[in-house]
Amino acid sequence: MKKSKKALALGVTLLALGATACAAKDTKSVQSTAVTTESAAPAGESTAAESKQAEADDDKQAAAPEQLRVSIESIRSTRERESGGETGMGSQDRFYEYPDWAMLPTVPDGATAALTKALDTYADTQQKALEAYAAAHQNSAEDTSLLNQYAGGVRLTRSDSNYLSFVRGTDSYSADAEGYTYDSKTGERVLLTQIVRDEKQFDSAVDQVTQETGMTELAALAKEGFPANKLVWALGNEGLELYLPKSDGNYVMYNRVVLSYESFPELFADRVKTRPAQYAADLVPNQQAYIEGKRIHVSAPSGQSDSFTVEVDNKEHKFKKSEESGDLLSLVFVKTAEGDYLYCEFVGDIADDSQLIAVNLTDMSENTELGTPDLCTGFDLQQVTDPATLFLNARLDTLSTLTADLPVSVGQGGKLEAQGTYQYLGVTELHTKQALTLSLVKNGKESGETVELPADTKLFFYAGDGKSYVDFRLEDDRVVRVQIASDENGPDGSLWKIEGQYFDKDVFTGMRYAG
């Protein structure tokens, strides 16, 4: 989902997810102008009486909430595509994908039974939507473009003991995006009219922010959609996020507009404005942000340059970056016990690479030695809420060229410390050419058990260390480990030795490498 901003690196990014999280969908066949309707609260959501009581309790319950450490998993439909010949990423006899897939926020530790039930219901709804879409498009299985896929990517914006919030489909170029915000205690889905205290103040805030951002043409859309709960929105750690659609007649682009808690304090109850003691927020690049009592704006010349400017409360600070790096791509604000950091990501000097720089907002120093992996492409912006559970995107070439997530936490001086192995988010798969005996994996470790896999077994990329093994999920959700060793001198272009005795091209079909 993050990588809509990296069209220049799309070839590799598409492989990252098997079906990109920014999956474009042809919207000539769907409504491409109207605002997506968030349905009225069904059974289980807040009633008017409950809402009034909640509002009465809000200001009494404004203690800092606890982080809920939510992760994201992928599910797929049953529709499989098979292609052959030249893939554009190297010649292969066959390769495979599941075009219809969705991402699901997982139930975090410490979640209430009510929130657990709400997320389980969302997962069931998405699984049914996937299957329905697959059934309706079985006859178009030969269409391998991104224009024929279910828009199931999510962006997690807030996850604490007060609220859990995310949006679906806002990077899909379709008109079916939705926002989901739950009360973390009751599991009830919250309406925007329950979050915003006053419609006139909301209209005024929208006018102000859209004028600041040069998007005044979208103001009317936001103001008209508010009273009917017909806006795509989410609660973020900076503020209320509105996703306002703009169509060119073919595709829908969603523009993210943030009404910050600090700029409009009277607009929200204290319970909405109060964040965990430590948190992270994905800020909108090239726009002003208001967070932790600061006004922050980052500016950098378009194209390659060797510097950029961070403005904090009208005071400018200049910083160095690689002369070969390009445009500003993303901004991530992180509040830790040690201090506040601003991570600035710029286009790298090679394809699919980024330069990530941390600015310490306490002493305005910079750190470029962050411990990021090779071919790092910045943070995974699908899940930026908690400094202890952030994710970096990096390109791997283990049995295919794919982007995987490396879980990290923010340490001393803003350094990013790895908290596990790489994780694949998508549904990219390989098929076995021969029978294999592989180790079963439980909780990230080999269990001591093995499993016999017949030829033509489907293996879905799941995790790995980027050098010595790749874990795959089977169709029955068991996980197996394939041991690999680099061998660039293998026959017929093989790159890896498998289980110490086979060459990769003798074992798998479906491998795709960049270049």
C-alpha positions as CSV (number, residue, x, y, z in Angstrom):
1,M,0.0,0.0,0.0
2,K,2.8,2.3,0.8
3,K,4.3,2.2,-2.6
4,S,1.9,4.2,-4.6
5,K,4.5,6.9,-4.1
6,K,7.1,4.8,-5.9
7,A,5.9,4.4,-9.4
8,L,9.5,4.3,-10.6
9,A,10.0,1.1,-8.7
10,L,6.7,-0.5,-9.5
11,G,8.2,-3.6,-11.2
12,V,9.8,-4.8,-8.0
13,T,7.0,-3.6,-5.8
14,L,4.4,-5.5,-7.6
15,L,6.3,-8.6,-6.8
16,A,6.5,-7.6,-3.2
17,L,2.9,-8.4,-2.6
18,G,2.1,-10.8,-5.4
19,A,-0.7,-8.4,-6.1
20,T,0.4,-5.0,-5.1
21,A,-1.2,-3.3,-2.1
22,C,-1.8,-0.3,-4.4
23,A,-3.7,-2.5,-6.8
24,A,-5.2,-0.3,-9.4
25,K,-8.7,-1.2,-10.5
26,D,-10.5,0.1,-13.7
27,T,-13.2,2.3,-12.3
28,K,-15.0,2.8,-15.6
29,S,-17.3,-0.1,-14.5
30,V,-17.8,1.3,-11.0
31,Q,-18.9,4.7,-9.7
32,S,-15.9,6.9,-9.8
33,T,-17.2,10.2,-8.5
34,A,-19.4,9.9,-5.4
35,V,-18.0,9.7,-2.0
36,T,-18.0,6.1,-0.6
37,T,-20.8,5.6,1.8
38,E,-19.9,4.3,5.3
39,S,-23.0,2.4,6.2
40,A,-25.2,3.4,9.0
41,A,-24.4,1.6,12.2
42,P,-25.6,-2.0,12.1
43,A,-26.4,-4.2,15.0
44,G,-23.5,-4.0,17.5
45,E,-22.6,-0.4,16.7
46,S,-23.2,2.6,18.9
47,T,-26.8,3.7,19.5
48,A,-27.7,7.4,20.1
49,A,-28.2,6.8,23.8
50,E,-24.9,5.0,24.2
51,S,-23.2,7.8,22.2
52,K,-24.5,10.5,24.6
53,Q,-23.3,8.5,27.6
54,A,-19.9,8.0,26.0
55,E,-19.6,11.7,25.4
56,A,-20.5,12.4,29.0
57,D,-17.7,10.0,30.1
58,D,-15.1,11.1,27.6
59,D,-13.5,13.9,29.5
60,K,-13.4,11.8,32.7
61,Q,-11.5,9.1,30.9
62,A,-8.7,11.0,29.2
63,A,-5.8,9.1,30.8
64,A,-3.1,8.1,28.3
65,P,-4.3,4.9,26.6
66,E,-2.1,1.8,26.1
67,Q,-0.8,0.7,22.7
68,L,-2.4,-2.3,21.2
69,R,0.2,-4.0,19.0
70,V,-1.8,-4.9,15.9
71,S,-0.1,-6.6,13.0
72,I,-1.5,-7.2,9.4
73,E,-2.0,-10.5,7.7
74,S,-3.2,-11.4,4.2
75,I,-5.9,-13.7,3.0
76,R,-6.7,-14.7,-0.6
77,S,-9.6,-15.9,-2.7
78,T,-9.6,-19.1,-4.6
79,R,-9.0,-17.5,-8.0
80,E,-5.5,-18.4,-9.3
81,R,-3.8,-17.0,-12.3
82,E,-1.2,-18.8,-14.3
83,S,1.1,-17.3,-16.9
84,G,4.0,-18.4,-18.9
85,G,6.9,-17.3,-21.0
86,E,8.6,-13.9,-20.7
87,T,7.5,-12.3,-17.4
88,G,9.3,-9.0,-17.7
89,M,11.4,-10.1,-14.7
90,G,13.2,-13.0,-16.5
91,S,12.0,-15.9,-18.5
92,Q,10.1,-18.5,-16.7
93,D,8.1,-21.5,-17.8
94,R,5.2,-20.7,-15.5
95,F,4.4,-18.2,-12.7
96,Y,1.3,-17.8,-10.5
97,E,-0.6,-15.3,-8.5
98,Y,-3.8,-14.9,-6.6
99,P,-5.2,-11.6,-7.8
100,D,-7.9,-11.2,-5.1
101,W,-6.6,-10.7,-1.6
102,A,-7.2,-8.6,1.5
103,M,-5.2,-7.5,4.5
104,L,-6.6,-8.0,8.0
105,P,-5.6,-6.2,11.2
106,T,-4.9,-9.0,13.7
107,V,-6.5,-9.2,17.1
108,P,-3.8,-7.8,19.5
109,D,-2.8,-9.1,22.9
110,G,-4.9,-7.4,25.5
111,A,-7.9,-6.8,23.3
112,T,-11.3,-6.9,24.9
113,A,-13.6,-9.8,23.9
114,A,-15.8,-7.2,22.2
115,L,-13.0,-5.8,20.0
116,T,-11.9,-9.4,19.2
117,K,-15.4,-10.1,18.0
118,A,-15.5,-7.0,15.9
119,L,-12.2,-7.8,14.1
120,D,-13.3,-11.4,13.6
121,T,-16.5,-10.1,12.0
122,Y,-14.4,-7.8,9.7
123,A,-12.3,-10.8,8.7
124,D,-15.3,-12.9,7.9
125,T,-16.8,-10.0,5.8
126,Q,-13.6,-9.6,3.8
127,Q,-13.3,-13.4,3.2
128,K,-16.8,-13.4,1.8
129,A,-16.2,-10.3,-0.3
130,L,-13.1,-12.0,-1.8
131,E,-14.9,-15.2,-2.7
132,A,-17.8,-13.2,-4.2
133,Y,-15.4,-11.1,-6.3
134,A,-13.5,-14.2,-7.4
135,A,-16.7,-15.9,-8.5
136,A,-17.8,-12.9,-10.5
137,H,-14.5,-12.6,-12.3
138,Q,-13.6,-16.3,-13.0
139,N,-14.0,-15.7,-16.7
140,S,-11.5,-12.9,-16.6
141,A,-8.8,-15.1,-15.1
142,E,-6.7,-14.5,-18.2
143,D,-6.4,-10.8,-17.5
144,T,-3.1,-10.5,-15.6
145,S,-3.3,-6.7,-15.3
146,L,-3.8,-4.9,-12.0
147,L,-7.1,-3.6,-13.3
148,N,-9.0,-6.7,-12.2
149,Q,-8.4,-7.2,-8.5
150,Y,-10.2,-6.8,-5.3
151,A,-9.0,-3.7,-3.4
152,G,-8.2,-5.2,0.0
153,G,-5.2,-3.3,1.2
154,V,-5.5,-1.6,4.5
155,R,-3.7,1.3,6.3
156,L,-3.7,1.1,10.1
157,T,-3.8,4.6,11.5
158,R,-4.4,4.2,15.3
159,S,-4.3,1.2,17.6
160,D,-4.6,1.9,21.3
161,S,-6.9,1.0,24.2
162,N,-9.3,3.9,23.3
163,Y,-9.6,3.4,19.5
164,L,-8.6,1.1,16.7
165,S,-8.8,2.7,13.3
166,F,-7.9,1.8,9.7
167,V,-9.0,2.4,6.1
168,R,-9.4,-0.1,3.3
169,G,-8.9,0.5,-0.4
170,T,-7.6,4.1,-0.3
171,D,-4.6,3.3,-2.4
172,S,-6.5,1.1,-4.9
173,Y,-7.7,3.7,-7.4
174,S,-11.2,2.5,-7.0
175,A,-14.4,4.1,-5.5
176,D,-15.0,1.4,-2.9
177,A,-12.7,2.6,-0.1
178,E,-14.0,2.4,3.5
179,G,-13.0,3.6,6.9
180,Y,-13.3,1.5,10.1
181,T,-13.0,2.9,13.6
182,Y,-13.8,0.9,16.7
183,D,-14.1,1.7,20.3
184,S,-11.4,-0.5,21.7
185,K,-13.3,-1.1,24.9
186,T,-16.8,-1.9,23.6
187,G,-15.9,-3.1,20.1
188,E,-18.6,-0.8,18.6
189,R,-18.0,0.8,15.3
190,V,-17.9,4.5,15.7
191,L,-19.5,7.1,13.4
192,L,-17.8,10.3,12.4
193,T,-20.7,12.3,13.9
194,Q,-19.9,10.7,17.2
195,I,-16.2,11.8,17.0
196,V,-16.7,15.4,15.9
197,R,-18.4,17.6,18.4
198,D,-19.8,20.4,16.2
199,E,-20.6,20.5,12.5
200,K,-19.9,24.2,12.1
201,Q,-16.5,23.8,13.6
202,F,-15.9,20.9,11.4
203,D,-16.8,22.9,8.3
204,S,-14.5,25.7,9.4
205,A,-11.6,23.3,10.0
206,V,-12.1,21.7,6.6
207,D,-12.0,25.1,4.9
208,Q,-8.8,26.1,6.7
209,V,-6.9,22.9,6.1
210,T,-7.9,22.5,2.4
211,Q,-6.9,26.1,1.8
212,E,-3.5,25.5,3.4
213,T,-3.0,22.4,1.3
214,G,-4.3,23.8,-2.0
215,M,-7.2,21.4,-2.1
216,T,-10.1,23.9,-1.7
217,E,-12.1,22.1,-4.5
218,L,-12.5,19.1,-2.0
219,A,-13.9,21.2,0.9
220,A,-17.5,21.0,-0.3
221,L,-17.2,17.2,-0.6
222,A,-16.1,16.9,3.0
223,K,-18.7,19.2,4.4
224,E,-21.6,17.6,2.4
225,G,-20.6,14.1,3.4
226,F,-20.2,14.8,7.2
227,P,-23.8,14.9,8.4
228,A,-24.8,11.8,6.5
229,N,-21.7,9.8,7.6
230,K,-20.6,9.4,4.0
231,L,-16.9,10.1,4.3
232,V,-14.0,7.8,4.2
233,W,-12.1,8.6,7.4
234,A,-9.9,7.3,10.2
235,L,-8.5,8.4,13.5
236,G,-4.7,8.9,13.4
237,N,-2.2,9.8,16.0
238,E,-1.8,13.3,14.5
239,G,-5.6,13.9,14.1
240,L,-8.7,13.1,12.2
241,E,-7.8,11.8,8.7
242,L,-10.2,12.4,5.8
243,Y,-9.7,10.5,2.6
244,L,-11.3,12.7,-0.1
245,P,-11.8,11.2,-3.6
246,K,-11.0,12.9,-6.8
247,S,-11.7,11.3,-10.1
248,D,-10.2,11.9,-13.6
249,G,-13.1,9.9,-15.2
250,N,-11.2,6.6,-15.1
251,Y,-9.6,6.3,-11.7
252,V,-10.2,7.7,-8.2
253,M,-7.4,9.2,-6.2
254,Y,-7.8,9.7,-2.5
255,N,-6.3,12.8,-1.0
256,R,-5.5,12.6,2.7
257,V,-6.4,15.7,4.7
258,V,-5.6,15.8,8.4
259,L,-7.5,17.9,11.0
260,S,-5.0,17.8,13.8
261,Y,-6.0,17.5,17.4
262,E,-3.8,20.4,18.3
263,S,-5.0,22.8,15.7
264,F,-8.7,22.2,16.5
265,P,-8.8,21.1,20.2
266,E,-12.4,22.1,20.6
267,L,-13.5,19.8,17.8
268,F,-12.8,16.6,19.7
269,A,-13.4,15.1,23.1
270,D,-10.4,14.5,25.3
271,R,-10.6,10.8,24.9
272,V,-10.2,11.2,21.1
273,K,-7.2,13.6,21.4
274,T,-5.3,11.7,24.1
275,R,-2.6,9.4,22.7
276,P,-0.3,6.8,24.3
277,A,2.8,8.0,26.0
278,Q,4.8,6.7,23.1
279,Y,3.4,6.6,19.6
280,A,4.2,7.0,15.8
281,A,2.3,8.9,13.1
282,D,2.6,8.9,9.3
283,L,2.6,12.7,8.4
284,V,1.6,14.0,5.0
285,P,4.7,15.0,3.0
286,N,5.0,18.6,1.8
287,Q,2.3,19.7,4.1
288,Q,2.3,21.3,7.5
289,A,1.9,19.0,10.5
290,Y,0.8,20.0,14.0
291,I,1.9,17.5,16.7
292,E,3.2,17.5,20.2
293,G,2.9,21.2,20.4
294,K,5.0,21.8,17.3
295,R,4.3,23.0,13.8
296,I,6.5,20.9,11.5
297,H,7.1,21.4,7.8
298,V,9.8,19.7,5.6
299,S,10.9,21.1,2.3
300,A,13.4,19.8,-0.2
301,P,14.2,20.8,-3.8
302,S,12.5,18.6,-6.4
303,G,14.9,16.1,-8.0
304,Q,18.4,15.4,-6.8
305,S,20.0,17.7,-4.2
306,D,22.3,17.5,-1.2
307,S,20.1,19.2,1.5
308,F,16.6,19.7,2.9
309,T,15.0,22.0,5.5
310,V,13.0,21.1,8.6
311,E,10.9,24.1,9.9
312,V,9.8,23.8,13.5
313,D,7.6,26.7,14.8
314,N,8.9,29.1,12.2
315,K,12.6,28.3,12.8
316,E,14.4,26.7,9.9
317,H,17.1,24.0,10.3
318,K,19.1,22.7,7.3
319,F,20.3,19.1,7.0
320,K,22.5,17.1,4.6
321,K,21.4,14.2,2.5
322,S,23.0,12.2,-0.3
323,E,23.5,14.3,-3.3
324,E,22.2,11.6,-5.5
325,S,18.9,11.2,-3.6
326,G,15.8,12.8,-4.9
327,D,12.3,13.8,-3.8
328,L,10.8,13.6,-0.4
329,L,8.7,10.4,-0.1
330,S,7.4,10.1,3.4
331,L,7.6,11.6,6.9
332,V,7.2,9.5,10.1
333,F,7.0,11.2,13.5
334,V,7.9,9.1,16.5
335,K,7.5,10.0,20.2
336,T,9.7,7.9,22.5
337,A,10.7,8.1,26.1
338,E,14.0,9.5,24.9
339,G,12.6,12.2,22.7
340,D,10.8,13.0,19.5
341,Y,12.2,12.0,16.1
342,L,11.2,12.8,12.5
343,Y,12.2,10.3,9.9
344,C,12.5,11.8,6.4
345,E,12.6,9.4,3.4
346,F,13.9,10.4,0.0
347,V,14.1,8.7,-3.3
348,G,17.4,6.8,-3.4
349,D,20.2,6.9,-5.9
350,I,19.2,3.5,-7.4
351,A,15.8,2.0,-8.2
352,D,13.9,0.6,-5.3
353,D,16.2,2.2,-2.8
354,S,15.5,5.0,-0.3
355,Q,17.6,7.2,1.9
356,L,16.1,7.4,5.4
357,I,17.3,10.2,7.8
358,A,16.3,10.7,11.4
359,V,16.0,14.2,12.8
360,N,16.1,14.6,16.6
361,L,13.5,17.2,17.3
362,T,14.9,17.9,20.7
363,D,18.4,19.1,19.7
364,M,17.8,19.2,15.9
365,S,20.6,16.8,15.1
366,E,20.5,14.3,12.3
367,N,21.4,10.6,12.1
368,T,21.9,8.7,8.9
369,E,23.4,5.6,10.5
370,L,20.1,3.9,11.4
371,G,20.9,0.3,10.9
372,T,18.6,-0.1,7.9
373,P,19.0,-3.1,5.6
374,D,20.5,-3.0,2.1
375,L,18.0,-1.8,-0.5
376,C,15.7,-0.4,2.2
377,T,12.7,1.4,0.8
378,G,11.6,3.1,4.0
379,F,8.9,2.4,6.4
380,D,5.9,0.3,5.6
381,L,3.3,3.1,5.9
382,Q,0.5,0.6,6.3
383,Q,1.2,0.3,10.0
384,V,2.7,3.4,11.6
385,T,1.3,3.6,15.1
386,D,3.8,2.2,17.7
387,P,7.5,2.9,18.0
388,A,8.0,-0.6,19.3
389,T,6.4,-2.2,16.2
390,L,7.4,-0.4,13.1
391,F,8.3,-2.1,9.8
392,L,10.9,-1.4,7.2
393,N,10.5,-2.4,3.6
394,A,13.5,-4.0,2.0
395,R,14.1,-5.9,-1.3
396,L,15.1,-9.5,-1.1
397,D,16.3,-11.9,-3.8
398,T,15.7,-15.2,-2.0
399,L,14.0,-17.5,-4.5
400,S,12.4,-14.4,-6.1
401,T,12.8,-10.6,-6.1
402,L,10.3,-9.5,-3.5
403,T,9.8,-6.8,-1.0
404,A,9.5,-7.9,2.6
405,D,8.8,-6.2,6.0
406,L,11.5,-6.2,8.7
407,P,10.0,-5.5,12.2
408,V,12.0,-2.8,14.0
409,S,11.8,-0.7,17.1
410,V,13.1,2.8,17.7
411,G,16.2,2.7,19.9
412,Q,18.9,5.1,21.2
413,G,19.5,8.1,19.0
414,G,16.7,7.0,16.7
415,K,18.5,3.9,15.5
416,L,16.1,1.2,14.2
417,E,16.7,-2.1,15.9
418,A,15.5,-5.4,14.2
419,Q,12.9,-7.3,16.2
420,G,12.6,-10.5,14.1
421,T,13.0,-11.8,10.6
422,Y,11.6,-10.6,7.3
423,Q,7.9,-11.0,6.7
424,Y,6.2,-11.3,3.3
425,L,2.7,-9.6,3.2
426,G,1.4,-10.8,-0.1
427,V,0.3,-14.0,-1.7
428,T,3.2,-14.6,-4.0
429,E,3.6,-18.4,-4.6
430,L,5.9,-21.1,-6.0
431,H,4.9,-24.6,-7.1
432,T,7.2,-27.6,-6.5
433,K,8.5,-29.5,-9.5
434,Q,9.3,-32.6,-7.4
435,A,8.5,-34.2,-4.0
436,L,10.3,-32.6,-1.1
437,T,10.8,-33.4,2.6
438,L,10.8,-30.1,4.6
439,S,10.9,-29.1,8.2
440,L,7.7,-27.8,9.9
441,V,8.0,-24.4,11.6
442,K,6.1,-23.4,14.7
443,N,6.4,-19.9,16.3
444,G,9.2,-19.1,13.9
445,K,11.4,-22.1,14.8
446,E,11.8,-25.5,13.3
447,S,9.7,-27.9,15.4
448,G,11.8,-31.0,14.8
449,E,9.0,-32.5,12.6
450,T,9.1,-32.9,8.9
451,V,6.4,-33.2,6.2
452,E,6.4,-34.9,2.8
453,L,5.3,-32.6,0.0
454,P,4.3,-34.1,-3.4
455,A,5.1,-32.4,-6.7
456,D,3.0,-29.4,-7.6
457,T,2.5,-28.3,-4.0
458,K,1.7,-24.6,-3.6
459,L,4.1,-22.7,-1.4
460,F,3.2,-19.1,-0.3
461,F,6.1,-16.8,0.7
462,Y,5.8,-16.2,4.5
463,A,9.1,-15.2,6.2
464,G,12.8,-15.5,6.0
465,D,16.2,-14.1,7.0
466,G,17.2,-12.9,3.6
467,K,20.1,-15.3,3.2
468,S,19.8,-18.9,4.5
469,Y,16.2,-19.9,4.6
470,V,12.7,-19.0,3.4
471,D,9.5,-20.0,5.3
472,F,6.4,-20.8,3.2
473,R,2.8,-21.2,4.2
474,L,1.0,-24.2,2.8
475,E,-2.7,-24.1,1.7
476,D,-3.6,-25.7,5.1
477,D,-1.8,-22.9,6.9
478,R,1.1,-25.1,8.1
479,V,4.5,-23.4,7.7
480,V,7.6,-25.2,6.2
481,R,11.2,-24.1,6.0
482,V,13.3,-24.3,2.8
483,Q,17.0,-24.1,3.5
484,I,18.9,-22.1,0.8
485,A,22.6,-21.3,0.1
486,S,23.8,-18.8,-2.5
487,D,25.1,-20.5,-5.6
488,E,25.4,-18.0,-8.5
489,N,27.4,-20.5,-10.6
490,G,24.7,-23.1,-10.7
491,P,23.5,-24.5,-14.1
492,D,21.1,-22.6,-16.3
493,G,21.1,-19.5,-14.2
494,S,20.2,-21.0,-10.9
495,L,21.0,-18.7,-8.0
496,W,20.3,-20.9,-4.9
497,K,21.1,-24.4,-3.7
498,I,18.1,-26.0,-2.0
499,E,18.3,-28.2,1.0
500,G,22.0,-28.7,0.3
501,Q,21.4,-30.9,-2.8
502,Y,19.1,-29.4,-5.4
503,F,19.3,-26.3,-7.7
504,D,16.4,-23.9,-7.4
505,K,15.2,-24.2,-11.0
506,D,15.0,-28.0,-10.6
507,V,12.8,-27.6,-7.6
508,F,10.4,-24.7,-8.2
509,T,8.4,-22.9,-10.8
510,G,7.2,-19.4,-10.4
511,M,10.4,-17.7,-9.4
512,R,10.8,-14.1,-10.6
513,Y,13.9,-12.1,-10.4
514,A,14.4,-8.4,-11.2
515,G,16.7,-7.8,-14.1
